[in-house]
Amino acid sequence: MRNEKQTSEHCKEGLLEMTGAEWDAIHPDYKSIWDTERSDWPDWPAVRSRYMGKRTLLREGALHVEGLSFRIVPSINASSQACGRPLIRR
């Protein structure tokens, strides 16, 4: 488990964290890789690199994009706590 100071710092960043194993355990219906070009976003060329090729996760009705709202951490000791809430619910 993460200590309170680490959780607090994590919440300031605003990113959900999970390990690669946790990512792999998510059902494929709830995760994907962003591969859709957007013609309906006027500033798409400016923000394209933030989305294309990034992992995406549907969680609690929200679409999360790797690097914007979640990240995969390599450590096996990394917690799946996101501001006190488990990332993966079973």
Biopython code that builds the backbone (N, CA, C, O; Angstrom):
import numpy as np
from Bio.PDB.StructureBuilder import StructureBuilder

atoms = [
    (1, "MET", "N", (0.839, -1.192, 0.000)),
    (1, "MET", "CA", (0.000, 0.000, 0.000)),
    (1, "MET", "C", (0.879, 1.248, 0.000)),
    (1, "MET", "O", (1.995, 1.241, 0.518)),
    (2, "ARG", "N", (0.383, 2.253, -0.556)),
    (2, "ARG", "CA", (1.042, 3.546, -0.633)),
    (2, "ARG", "C", (0.826, 4.291, 0.675)),
    (2, "ARG", "O", (-0.251, 4.222, 1.267)),
    (3, "ASN", "N", (1.857, 5.006, 1.123)),
    (3, "ASN", "CA", (1.614, 5.785, 2.336)),
    (3, "ASN", "C", (0.846, 7.055, 1.992)),
    (3, "ASN", "O", (0.712, 7.409, 0.821)),
    (4, "GLU", "N", (0.343, 7.738, 3.017)),
    (4, "GLU", "CA", (-0.546, 8.881, 2.766)),
    (4, "GLU", "C", (0.139, 9.995, 1.984)),
    (4, "GLU", "O", (-0.486, 10.639, 1.140)),
    (5, "LYS", "N", (1.441, 10.229, 2.265)),
    (5, "LYS", "CA", (2.154, 11.284, 1.543)),
    (5, "LYS", "C", (2.208, 10.969, 0.044)),
    (5, "LYS", "O", (1.988, 11.852, -0.784)),
    (6, "GLN", "N", (2.499, 9.711, -0.302)),
    (6, "GLN", "CA", (2.551, 9.342, -1.709)),
    (6, "GLN", "C", (1.183, 9.487, -2.363)),
    (6, "GLN", "O", (1.084, 9.973, -3.490)),
    (7, "THR", "N", (0.131, 9.071, -1.668)),
    (7, "THR", "CA", (-1.204, 9.195, -2.227)),
    (7, "THR", "C", (-1.549, 10.657, -2.461)),
    (7, "THR", "O", (-2.136, 11.006, -3.486)),
    (8, "SER", "N", (-1.185, 11.508, -1.517)),
    (8, "SER", "CA", (-1.454, 12.935, -1.652)),
    (8, "SER", "C", (-0.740, 13.503, -2.877)),
    (8, "SER", "O", (-1.333, 14.256, -3.649)),
    (9, "GLU", "N", (0.531, 13.143, -3.056)),
    (9, "GLU", "CA", (1.271, 13.629, -4.217)),
    (9, "GLU", "C", (0.650, 13.085, -5.500)),
    (9, "GLU", "O", (0.565, 13.791, -6.505)),
    (10, "HIS", "N", (0.226, 11.848, -5.461)),
    (10, "HIS", "CA", (-0.401, 11.243, -6.635)),
    (10, "HIS", "C", (-1.670, 12.010, -7.013)),
    (10, "HIS", "O", (-1.914, 12.265, -8.192)),
    (11, "CYS", "N", (-2.466, 12.373, -6.027)),
    (11, "CYS", "CA", (-3.709, 13.092, -6.308)),
    (11, "CYS", "C", (-3.425, 14.471, -6.899)),
    (11, "CYS", "O", (-4.188, 14.956, -7.733)),
    (12, "LYS", "N", (-2.341, 15.098, -6.475)),
    (12, "LYS", "CA", (-2.000, 16.410, -7.035)),
    (12, "LYS", "C", (-1.685, 16.290, -8.512)),
    (12, "LYS", "O", (-2.017, 17.177, -9.299)),
    (13, "GLU", "N", (-1.038, 15.183, -8.891)),
    (13, "GLU", "CA", (-0.739, 14.968, -10.305)),
    (13, "GLU", "C", (-2.013, 14.736, -11.094)),
    (13, "GLU", "O", (-2.095, 15.094, -12.269)),
    (14, "GLY", "N", (-3.001, 14.142, -10.458)),
    (14, "GLY", "CA", (-4.260, 13.879, -11.124)),
    (14, "GLY", "C", (-4.247, 12.669, -12.037)),
    (14, "GLY", "O", (-5.166, 12.494, -12.838)),
    (15, "LEU", "N", (-3.223, 11.827, -11.934)),
    (15, "LEU", "CA", (-3.133, 10.651, -12.790)),
    (15, "LEU", "C", (-3.457, 9.385, -12.011)),
    (15, "LEU", "O", (-2.977, 9.193, -10.893)),
    (16, "LEU", "N", (-4.268, 8.527, -12.604)),
    (16, "LEU", "CA", (-4.471, 7.196, -12.064)),
    (16, "LEU", "C", (-3.213, 6.400, -12.374)),
    (16, "LEU", "O", (-2.589, 6.621, -13.412)),
    (17, "GLU", "N", (-2.832, 5.488, -11.507)),
    (17, "GLU", "CA", (-1.673, 4.647, -11.758)),
    (17, "GLU", "C", (-2.084, 3.184, -11.702)),
    (17, "GLU", "O", (-2.965, 2.800, -10.932)),
    (18, "MET", "N", (-1.437, 2.379, -12.523)),
    (18, "MET", "CA", (-1.628, 0.936, -12.465)),
    (18, "MET", "C", (-0.372, 0.265, -12.985)),
    (18, "MET", "O", (0.400, 0.865, -13.733)),
    (19, "THR", "N", (-0.171, -0.968, -12.589)),
    (19, "THR", "CA", (0.968, -1.721, -13.091)),
    (19, "THR", "C", (0.606, -2.327, -14.439)),
    (19, "THR", "O", (-0.560, -2.343, -14.832)),
    (20, "GLY", "N", (1.598, -2.815, -15.130)),
    (20, "GLY", "CA", (1.348, -3.495, -16.396)),
    (20, "GLY", "C", (0.452, -4.714, -16.207)),
    (20, "GLY", "O", (-0.394, -5.002, -17.054)),
    (21, "ALA", "N", (0.634, -5.429, -15.099)),
    (21, "ALA", "CA", (-0.199, -6.598, -14.813)),
    (21, "ALA", "C", (-1.656, -6.181, -14.603)),
    (21, "ALA", "O", (-2.573, -6.875, -15.044)),
    (22, "GLU", "N", (-1.864, -5.062, -13.938)),
    (22, "GLU", "CA", (-3.231, -4.569, -13.741)),
    (22, "GLU", "C", (-3.853, -4.177, -15.079)),
    (22, "GLU", "O", (-5.030, -4.443, -15.324)),
    (23, "TRP", "N", (-3.055, -3.540, -15.946)),
    (23, "TRP", "CA", (-3.546, -3.189, -17.281)),
    (23, "TRP", "C", (-3.949, -4.454, -18.038)),
    (23, "TRP", "O", (-5.018, -4.511, -18.644)),
    (24, "ASP", "N", (-3.095, -5.448, -17.996)),
    (24, "ASP", "CA", (-3.370, -6.698, -18.709)),
    (24, "ASP", "C", (-4.628, -7.389, -18.197)),
    (24, "ASP", "O", (-5.299, -8.089, -18.956)),
    (25, "ALA", "N", (-4.956, -7.201, -16.919)),
    (25, "ALA", "CA", (-6.120, -7.855, -16.317)),
    (25, "ALA", "C", (-7.449, -7.194, -16.685)),
    (25, "ALA", "O", (-8.510, -7.772, -16.450)),
    (26, "ILE", "N", (-7.401, -6.000, -17.255)),
    (26, "ILE", "CA", (-8.629, -5.296, -17.631)),
    (26, "ILE", "C", (-9.223, -5.950, -18.873)),
    (26, "ILE", "O", (-8.510, -6.250, -19.830)),
    (27, "HIS", "N", (-10.520, -6.165, -18.847)),
    (27, "HIS", "CA", (-11.210, -6.794, -19.980)),
    (27, "HIS", "C", (-11.016, -5.932, -21.236)),
    (27, "HIS", "O", (-11.078, -4.705, -21.158)),
    (28, "PRO", "N", (-10.784, -6.563, -22.381)),
    (28, "PRO", "CA", (-10.561, -5.810, -23.629)),
    (28, "PRO", "C", (-11.692, -4.862, -24.019)),
    (28, "PRO", "O", (-11.464, -3.910, -24.765)),
    (29, "ASP", "N", (-12.904, -5.103, -23.528)),
    (29, "ASP", "CA", (-14.009, -4.190, -23.835)),
    (29, "ASP", "C", (-13.821, -2.822, -23.182)),
    (29, "ASP", "O", (-14.480, -1.857, -23.568)),
    (30, "TYR", "N", (-12.927, -2.732, -22.197)),
    (30, "TYR", "CA", (-12.740, -1.486, -21.456)),
    (30, "TYR", "C", (-11.401, -0.809, -21.720)),
    (30, "TYR", "O", (-11.083, 0.205, -21.098)),
    (31, "LYS", "N", (-10.618, -1.363, -22.635)),
    (31, "LYS", "CA", (-9.327, -0.757, -22.953)),
    (31, "LYS", "C", (-9.052, -0.888, -24.438)),
    (31, "LYS", "O", (-9.581, -1.773, -25.110)),
    (32, "SER", "N", (-8.212, 0.013, -24.939)),
    (32, "SER", "CA", (-7.886, -0.006, -26.358)),
    (32, "SER", "C", (-6.666, 0.875, -26.603)),
    (32, "SER", "O", (-6.054, 1.387, -25.666)),
    (33, "ILE", "N", (-6.327, 1.039, -27.862)),
    (33, "ILE", "CA", (-5.280, 1.971, -28.306)),
    (33, "ILE", "C", (-5.966, 2.995, -29.202)),
    (33, "ILE", "O", (-6.717, 2.637, -30.109)),
    (34, "TRP", "N", (-5.701, 4.273, -28.939)),
    (34, "TRP", "CA", (-6.311, 5.330, -29.752)),
    (34, "TRP", "C", (-5.710, 5.270, -31.151)),
    (34, "TRP", "O", (-4.504, 5.454, -31.322)),
    (35, "ASP", "N", (-6.552, 5.013, -32.153)),
    (35, "ASP", "CA", (-6.062, 4.951, -33.531)),
    (35, "ASP", "C", (-6.974, 5.695, -34.509)),
    (35, "ASP", "O", (-6.874, 5.511, -35.722)),
    (36, "THR", "N", (-7.858, 6.533, -33.975)),
    (36, "THR", "CA", (-8.821, 7.245, -34.811)),
    (36, "THR", "C", (-8.372, 8.684, -35.056)),
    (36, "THR", "O", (-8.165, 9.456, -34.120)),
    (37, "GLU", "N", (-8.228, 9.022, -36.317)),
    (37, "GLU", "CA", (-7.953, 10.420, -36.668)),
    (37, "GLU", "C", (-9.244, 11.207, -36.479)),
    (37, "GLU", "O", (-10.321, 10.707, -36.802)),
    (38, "ARG", "N", (-9.154, 12.419, -35.966)),
    (38, "ARG", "CA", (-10.346, 13.229, -35.686)),
    (38, "ARG", "C", (-10.420, 14.396, -36.659)),
    (38, "ARG", "O", (-9.505, 15.218, -36.720)),
    (39, "SER", "N", (-11.492, 14.467, -37.410)),
    (39, "SER", "CA", (-11.698, 15.602, -38.307)),
    (39, "SER", "C", (-12.664, 16.618, -37.701)),
    (39, "SER", "O", (-12.864, 17.703, -38.247)),
    (40, "ASP", "N", (-13.259, 16.249, -36.561)),
    (40, "ASP", "CA", (-14.242, 17.133, -35.925)),
    (40, "ASP", "C", (-13.623, 18.020, -34.842)),
    (40, "ASP", "O", (-14.328, 18.833, -34.244)),
    (41, "TRP", "N", (-12.327, 17.881, -34.579)),
    (41, "TRP", "CA", (-11.640, 18.749, -33.609)),
    (41, "TRP", "C", (-10.860, 19.804, -34.380)),
    (41, "TRP", "O", (-9.929, 19.460, -35.108)),
    (42, "PRO", "N", (-11.209, 21.062, -34.245)),
    (42, "PRO", "CA", (-10.503, 22.093, -35.004)),
    (42, "PRO", "C", (-8.995, 22.132, -34.723)),
    (42, "PRO", "O", (-8.206, 22.443, -35.615)),
    (43, "ASP", "N", (-8.598, 21.817, -33.489)),
    (43, "ASP", "CA", (-7.175, 21.879, -33.141)),
    (43, "ASP", "C", (-6.512, 20.499, -33.149)),
    (43, "ASP", "O", (-5.471, 20.312, -32.520)),
    (44, "TRP", "N", (-7.106, 19.534, -33.854)),
    (44, "TRP", "CA", (-6.581, 18.174, -33.881)),
    (44, "TRP", "C", (-5.104, 18.110, -34.263)),
    (44, "TRP", "O", (-4.361, 17.388, -33.598)),
    (45, "PRO", "N", (-4.635, 18.808, -35.279)),
    (45, "PRO", "CA", (-3.207, 18.718, -35.599)),
    (45, "PRO", "C", (-2.301, 19.117, -34.428)),
    (45, "PRO", "O", (-1.208, 18.572, -34.272)),
    (46, "ALA", "N", (-2.750, 20.054, -33.622)),
    (46, "ALA", "CA", (-1.941, 20.518, -32.492)),
    (46, "ALA", "C", (-1.938, 19.529, -31.325)),
    (46, "ALA", "O", (-0.966, 19.474, -30.572)),
    (47, "VAL", "N", (-3.012, 18.744, -31.162)),
    (47, "VAL", "CA", (-3.112, 17.832, -30.020)),
    (47, "VAL", "C", (-2.996, 16.363, -30.418)),
    (47, "VAL", "O", (-3.050, 15.485, -29.557)),
    (48, "ARG", "N", (-2.840, 16.090, -31.694)),
    (48, "ARG", "CA", (-2.810, 14.712, -32.198)),
    (48, "ARG", "C", (-1.815, 13.833, -31.453)),
    (48, "ARG", "O", (-2.137, 12.689, -31.133)),
    (49, "SER", "N", (-0.639, 14.322, -31.175)),
    (49, "SER", "CA", (0.401, 13.516, -30.526)),
    (49, "SER", "C", (0.035, 13.122, -29.098)),
    (49, "SER", "O", (0.606, 12.173, -28.560)),
    (50, "ARG", "N", (-0.896, 13.826, -28.480)),
    (50, "ARG", "CA", (-1.331, 13.476, -27.127)),
    (50, "ARG", "C", (-2.237, 12.254, -27.114)),
    (50, "ARG", "O", (-2.410, 11.626, -26.069)),
    (51, "TYR", "N", (-2.812, 11.909, -28.251)),
    (51, "TYR", "CA", (-3.813, 10.851, -28.311)),
    (51, "TYR", "C", (-3.414, 9.645, -29.157)),
    (51, "TYR", "O", (-3.556, 8.507, -28.710)),
    (52, "MET", "N", (-2.922, 9.874, -30.356)),
    (52, "MET", "CA", (-2.655, 8.773, -31.284)),
    (52, "MET", "C", (-1.642, 7.781, -30.697)),
    (52, "MET", "O", (-0.562, 8.154, -30.240)),
    (53, "GLY", "N", (-2.036, 6.509, -30.730)),
    (53, "GLY", "CA", (-1.154, 5.447, -30.256)),
    (53, "GLY", "C", (-1.128, 5.270, -28.747)),
    (53, "GLY", "O", (-0.417, 4.403, -28.240)),
    (54, "LYS", "N", (-1.886, 6.069, -28.030)),
    (54, "LYS", "CA", (-1.910, 5.974, -26.561)),
    (54, "LYS", "C", (-2.956, 4.956, -26.124)),
    (54, "LYS", "O", (-3.975, 4.765, -26.787)),
    (55, "ARG", "N", (-2.683, 4.310, -24.996)),
    (55, "ARG", "CA", (-3.665, 3.389, -24.425)),
    (55, "ARG", "C", (-4.830, 4.194, -23.863)),
    (55, "ARG", "O", (-4.647, 5.286, -23.325)),
    (56, "THR", "N", (-6.033, 3.635, -23.999)),
    (56, "THR", "CA", (-7.232, 4.274, -23.463)),
    (56, "THR", "C", (-7.943, 3.293, -22.544)),
    (56, "THR", "O", (-7.846, 2.077, -22.709)),
    (57, "LEU", "N", (-8.655, 3.846, -21.580)),
    (57, "LEU", "CA", (-9.348, 3.047, -20.583)),
    (57, "LEU", "C", (-10.700, 3.678, -20.302)),
    (57, "LEU", "O", (-10.789, 4.873, -20.020)),
    (58, "LEU", "N", (-11.751, 2.874, -20.379)),
    (58, "LEU", "CA", (-13.078, 3.338, -20.003)),
    (58, "LEU", "C", (-13.303, 2.923, -18.562)),
    (58, "LEU", "O", (-13.302, 1.733, -18.247)),
    (59, "ARG", "N", (-13.496, 3.901, -17.685)),
    (59, "ARG", "CA", (-13.655, 3.636, -16.252)),
    (59, "ARG", "C", (-14.696, 4.575, -15.685)),
    (59, "ARG", "O", (-14.586, 5.793, -15.829)),
    (60, "GLU", "N", (-15.702, 4.020, -15.044)),
    (60, "GLU", "CA", (-16.755, 4.802, -14.400)),
    (60, "GLU", "C", (-17.354, 5.840, -15.343)),
    (60, "GLU", "O", (-17.629, 6.969, -14.937)),
    (61, "GLY", "N", (-17.555, 5.458, -16.593)),
    (61, "GLY", "CA", (-18.192, 6.330, -17.571)),
    (61, "GLY", "C", (-17.297, 7.391, -18.177)),
    (61, "GLY", "O", (-17.772, 8.242, -18.928)),
    (62, "ALA", "N", (-16.007, 7.356, -17.865)),
    (62, "ALA", "CA", (-15.073, 8.358, -18.402)),
    (62, "ALA", "C", (-14.011, 7.663, -19.257)),
    (62, "ALA", "O", (-13.589, 6.544, -18.965)),
    (63, "LEU", "N", (-13.596, 8.345, -20.304)),
    (63, "LEU", "CA", (-12.514, 7.845, -21.142)),
    (63, "LEU", "C", (-11.208, 8.439, -20.636)),
    (63, "LEU", "O", (-11.037, 9.657, -20.606)),
    (64, "HIS", "N", (-10.287, 7.565, -20.238)),
    (64, "HIS", "CA", (-8.972, 7.992, -19.759)),
    (64, "HIS", "C", (-7.946, 7.692, -20.842)),
    (64, "HIS", "O", (-7.999, 6.645, -21.486)),
    (65, "VAL", "N", (-7.014, 8.616, -21.036)),
    (65, "VAL", "CA", (-5.978, 8.477, -22.053)),
    (65, "VAL", "C", (-4.624, 8.443, -21.352)),
    (65, "VAL", "O", (-4.333, 9.273, -20.492)),
    (66, "GLU", "N", (-3.804, 7.469, -21.736)),
    (66, "GLU", "CA", (-2.483, 7.316, -21.133)),
    (66, "GLU", "C", (-1.676, 8.608, -21.289)),
    (66, "GLU", "O", (-1.600, 9.189, -22.371)),
    (67, "GLY", "N", (-1.093, 9.029, -20.200)),
    (67, "GLY", "CA", (-0.296, 10.252, -20.201)),
    (67, "GLY", "C", (-1.094, 11.495, -19.885)),
    (67, "GLY", "O", (-0.529, 12.506, -19.468)),
    (68, "LEU", "N", (-2.409, 11.435, -20.079)),
    (68, "LEU", "CA", (-3.271, 12.572, -19.750)),
    (68, "LEU", "C", (-4.014, 12.345, -18.436)),
    (68, "LEU", "O", (-4.116, 13.253, -17.612)),
    (69, "SER", "N", (-4.531, 11.133, -18.244)),
    (69, "SER", "CA", (-5.289, 10.875, -17.017)),
    (69, "SER", "C", (-4.904, 9.575, -16.324)),
    (69, "SER", "O", (-5.382, 9.311, -15.220)),
    (70, "PHE", "N", (-4.057, 8.759, -16.936)),
    (70, "PHE", "CA", (-3.524, 7.588, -16.238)),
    (70, "PHE", "C", (-2.146, 7.259, -16.782)),
    (70, "PHE", "O", (-1.749, 7.708, -17.857)),
    (71, "ARG", "N", (-1.425, 6.452, -15.993)),
    (71, "ARG", "CA", (-0.121, 5.992, -16.446)),
    (71, "ARG", "C", (0.118, 4.577, -15.946)),
    (71, "ARG", "O", (-0.439, 4.152, -14.933)),
    (72, "ILE", "N", (0.948, 3.866, -16.672)),
    (72, "ILE", "CA", (1.350, 2.521, -16.309)),
    (72, "ILE", "C", (2.700, 2.653, -15.603)),
    (72, "ILE", "O", (3.642, 3.232, -16.144)),
    (73, "VAL", "N", (2.780, 2.110, -14.393)),
    (73, "VAL", "CA", (4.028, 2.171, -13.631)),
    (73, "VAL", "C", (4.677, 0.794, -13.644)),
    (73, "VAL", "O", (3.983, -0.217, -13.544)),
    (74, "PRO", "N", (5.984, 0.744, -13.763)),
    (74, "PRO", "CA", (6.662, -0.543, -13.890)),
    (74, "PRO", "C", (6.777, -1.328, -12.586)),
    (74, "PRO", "O", (6.912, -2.552, -12.613)),
    (75, "SER", "N", (6.727, -0.656, -11.472)),
    (75, "SER", "CA", (6.994, -1.305, -10.192)),
    (75, "SER", "C", (5.889, -2.264, -9.788)),
    (75, "SER", "O", (4.704, -1.940, -9.859)),
    (76, "ILE", "N", (6.299, -3.450, -9.365)),
    (76, "ILE", "CA", (5.337, -4.423, -8.862)),
    (76, "ILE", "C", (4.771, -3.949, -7.525)),
    (76, "ILE", "O", (3.700, -4.399, -7.118)),
    (77, "ASN", "N", (5.475, -3.047, -6.837)),
    (77, "ASN", "CA", (5.021, -2.536, -5.548)),
    (77, "ASN", "C", (4.109, -1.332, -5.687)),
    (77, "ASN", "O", (3.605, -0.812, -4.691)),
    (78, "ALA", "N", (3.894, -0.887, -6.914)),
    (78, "ALA", "CA", (3.036, 0.282, -7.118)),
    (78, "ALA", "C", (1.615, -0.064, -6.715)),
    (78, "ALA", "O", (1.137, -1.170, -6.965)),
    (79, "SER", "N", (0.961, 0.871, -6.103)),
    (79, "SER", "CA", (-0.413, 0.652, -5.654)),
    (79, "SER", "C", (-1.380, 0.986, -6.764)),
    (79, "SER", "O", (-1.079, 1.801, -7.635)),
    (80, "SER", "N", (-2.541, 0.358, -6.737)),
    (80, "SER", "CA", (-3.581, 0.687, -7.705)),
    (80, "SER", "C", (-4.584, 1.632, -7.066)),
    (80, "SER", "O", (-5.765, 1.623, -7.413)),
    (81, "GLN", "N", (-4.115, 2.442, -6.139)),
    (81, "GLN", "CA", (-4.999, 3.390, -5.476)),
    (81, "GLN", "C", (-4.984, 4.709, -6.223)),
    (81, "GLN", "O", (-3.920, 5.245, -6.534)),
    (82, "ALA", "N", (-6.140, 5.216, -6.504)),
    (82, "ALA", "CA", (-6.281, 6.510, -7.162)),
    (82, "ALA", "C", (-7.041, 7.407, -6.201)),
    (82, "ALA", "O", (-8.270, 7.364, -6.142)),
    (83, "CYS", "N", (-6.315, 8.213, -5.456)),
    (83, "CYS", "CA", (-6.926, 9.101, -4.466)),
    (83, "CYS", "C", (-7.810, 8.311, -3.508)),
    (83, "CYS", "O", (-8.906, 8.746, -3.155)),
    (84, "GLY", "N", (-7.317, 7.142, -3.092)),
    (84, "GLY", "CA", (-8.022, 6.340, -2.116)),
    (84, "GLY", "C", (-9.017, 5.350, -2.686)),
    (84, "GLY", "O", (-9.624, 4.588, -1.934)),
    (85, "ARG", "N", (-9.201, 5.344, -4.020)),
    (85, "ARG", "CA", (-10.148, 4.408, -4.644)),
    (85, "ARG", "C", (-9.369, 3.392, -5.471)),
    (85, "ARG", "O", (-8.431, 3.764, -6.177)),
    (86, "PRO", "N", (-9.739, 2.121, -5.394)),
    (86, "PRO", "CA", (-9.049, 1.133, -6.233)),
    (86, "PRO", "C", (-9.312, 1.429, -7.710)),
    (86, "PRO", "O", (-10.421, 1.809, -8.086)),
    (87, "LEU", "N", (-8.292, 1.254, -8.534)),
    (87, "LEU", "CA", (-8.446, 1.494, -9.960)),
    (87, "LEU", "C", (-9.269, 0.383, -10.605)),
    (87, "LEU", "O", (-10.166, 0.647, -11.405)),
    (88, "ILE", "N", (-8.957, -0.856, -10.251)),
    (88, "ILE", "CA", (-9.654, -1.982, -10.836)),
    (88, "ILE", "C", (-10.640, -2.510, -9.808)),
    (88, "ILE", "O", (-10.259, -2.844, -8.686)),
    (89, "ARG", "N", (-11.892, -2.583, -10.186)),
    (89, "ARG", "CA", (-12.916, -3.132, -9.306)),
    (89, "ARG", "C", (-13.368, -4.458, -9.873)),
    (89, "ARG", "O", (-13.590, -4.585, -11.077)),
    (90, "ARG", "N", (-13.500, -5.421, -9.029)),
    (90, "ARG", "CA", (-13.924, -6.761, -9.471)),
    (90, "ARG", "C", (-15.239, -7.116, -8.863)),
    (90, "ARG", "O", (-15.763, -8.201, -9.113)),
]
sb = StructureBuilder()
sb.init_structure("model")
sb.init_model(0)
sb.init_chain("A")
sb.init_seg("    ")
for serial, (resi, resn, name, xyz) in enumerate(atoms, 1):
    if name == "N":
        sb.init_residue(resn, " ", resi, " ")
    sb.init_atom(name, np.array(xyz, "f"), 0.0, 1.0, " ", f" {name:<3s}", serial, name[0])
structure = sb.get_structure()
